[in-house]
Amino acid sequence: MSSTPTGDARTRAVIYCRISQDRTGAGLGIDRQREDCEKLAERHGWHVVETYVDNDVSAYSGKKRPGYEKMLADLDQGTATIVVAWHTDRLHRSPTELEKYIDLSERRGVSTHTVQAGELDLSTPTGRMTARILGAVARQESEHKGERVARARRQKALAGDWMGGIRPFGWGLPTGETRTKVDRKTGEETEEPVLDMLKAVPEEAEALRFWTDEILSGGTIRGLVKWCADKGITTTRGNPVTHTDMRDMLLRPRNAGIAVYRGEEVGRGKWEPIVDEAKYRAVVAILKDPARTTTPGAQPKWLGSLLFRCGRGECPHTVYVTQSGGRRYPSYRCQTGHGGGRRAEIVDQYVEDVIVERLSRPDAADLLLPGPDDVDVAALQAESEQIRRRMTDLAGLFGAGQIDMVQFTQGTDTARAQLEGVTQQLARAATRDPLVDLVGAPDVRKAWKALALERKRNVLRSLVEVTLKTPRPGRMPDGGYFDYDAVVFAWRRGQRLTVQR
């Protein structure tokens, strides 16, 4: 509210109202302060020329208060000589701000009156001392309140209570109850369901477990995003799942029953996890590996693109797919561009047939990598928690002044290095062999066809190296023109195998 200054300067007053937190946005606390301040001004016969308001702004946080700053600027211009507030703590909770206000009051002859604490005579040493004492008390109350709020929020984090915001994918079954939600801008009230954040949403939980296993089997974020698009799975806001969404959902500690406060793990939560912690730690290690390629370029469309090797002489390069035969069909060609092409669909089908045949044999189980029987996952998890507690203790000691910055930094760096080593061991223990879904399957060919292309390429990388030699010219003994003998397999697991068509 603004008006032109009128009347005797000694009776012109301004009102300042502030509330730290207005959850509804209705401004009711501000209205009550303004009403009480106007009554005080009326009793003294002061003419209110301006009312300044800072709604939902803390004086303790240090954030800029537009209303307060405007009031100081106007007072410095002689708008008024009286400030009316509901209480001194509405004006200041910072000693720095208070000193600035005292200086202005002395220079411009401004007096301060409050509804609850009476008059502050800042022109006398006693009045300034009183203001400083009240300011110190207000600051102490803010600090204690901050500590109480921090403890309460940490306790809520450990209990699994949701701190607000968008519902995380996988969590929050409706309880059947509703609550009133008030729009902070419009004041409009709507009813929203109350969610039980300790309960997992079955369909979403199943998706999280599937995504985790896919990453551990060599799958990619990009492949999972495509899977979500094909299945019609969206975020909890109904939007298509993006690369960033997928990564964030996989890296969420809540999935593994881990409580987080202010971005740091604070212990085990009081809810049942969706994903096994060892698998979660492994996914984190994989996705946060600095050597991981996060922008691999165009997604391969062929099984052997940049995986099959060129067999012409001593060429060290791999092959890629381009158009041959007057752009009639795609063919594998060396990256150097020399030599003729090999029909991509025939090569891929042949390689797939050979892999399926090998994995269908009775001794296919011998190809599986040894399991992590020698890794004590429970002990690694316990060690991980101990390291995190040490890091928390170091922060507490530093905050209490019992250790200096050098000691804190050295201790934290050591703990982080230890934690990284434990995490890598957990990752190795939880990573799945790409062959595990194929070996022993009732129908290996059916299981192979069910795999996404990236999963097939991971099997290829792990199982065999394929080299495309220079084919023989002319008709082959089988009557065709494709030289299958020029496709050479070097098995990475088991004995070298000569494949007959």
Salt bridges, closest charged atoms under 4 A:
ASP8 OD2 - ARG10 NH2 2.79
ASP31 OD1 - ARG34 NH1 3.05
GLU35 OE2 - LYS39 NZ 3.58
ASP56 OD2 - ARG184 NH2 1.84
ASP74 OD2 - LYS70 NZ 2.77
ASP76 OD1 - ARG107 NH1 3.17
ASP89 OD1 - HIS87 ND1 3.31
ASP89 OD1 - ARG90 NE 3.08
ASP89 OD2 - ARG93 NH2 3.39
GLU97 OE1 - ARG65 NH2 2.55
GLU99 OE2 - ARG132 NE 2.68
ASP103 OD2 - ARG107 NE 3.22
GLU106 OE2 - ARG128 NH1 2.81
GLU119 OE2 - HIS113 NE2 3.95
GLU143 OE2 - ARG139 NE 3.57
GLU147 OE1 - HIS144 ND1 3.69
GLU192 OE2 - ARG179 NE 3.02
ASP196 OD2 - LYS199 NZ 3.74
GLU204 OE2 - ARG167 NH2 2.99
GLU206 OE1 - ARG209 NH2 3.39
ASP213 OD1 - LYS279 NZ 3.03
GLU214 OE2 - ARG455 NH1 2.32
ASP230 OD2 - LYS226 NZ 2.98
GLU265 OE2 - ARG281 NH1 2.86
GLU265 OE1 - ARG388 NE 2.84
GLU277 OE1 - ARG268 NH1 2.74
GLU277 OE2 - ARG281 NH2 3.06
GLU345 OE2 - ARG343 NH2 2.69
ASP353 OD1 - ARG445 NH1 3.10
GLU357 OE2 - ARG361 NE 3.17
ASP363 OD1 - ARG358 NH1 3.07
ASP433 OD2 - ARG493 NH1 2.79
ASP437 OD1 - ARG432 NH2 3.01
ASP437 OD2 - ARG455 NH2 2.83
GLU454 OE1 - ARG457 NE 3.99
GLU454 OE2 - ARG461 NH1 3.37
GLU465 OE2 - ARG492 NH2 3.86
ASP478 OD2 - ARG501 NE 3.73
ASP483 OD1 - ARG472 NH2 2.97
ASP485 OD2 - ARG472 NH2 3.40
